[in-house]
Amino acid sequence: NLLKSGLIAKKSDKGITWEDRFCAITKTKFLYWYEYKNYKQNKQPLGKFKLKDISSVQTIGDLKLSKKNAFSITVNQWFKKD
């Protein structure tokens, strides 16, 4: 059921720093963990959302960003680990 997986740089909740996370995309969901070993150990993901809940995807055009291929995903509903 896994379509794609690998490392991403995710902007922190406070929007100040970038954090590396391991992510996985299935046919219906986007999920992410602290690192690959958490995924392999079947630990609960840090966050997840259903692909059908995506309302927009936009490139981030900030020239100050040092990240290539940066984009923002807006979802109607997502779940974050407590």
Buried (B, 14 or more C-beta within 10 A) or exposed (E): EEEEBEEBBBBEEEEEEBEEBBBBBBEEBBBBBBEBEBBEEEEEBBBBBBBEBBEEEEEEEEEEEEEEEBEEBEBEEBBEEE
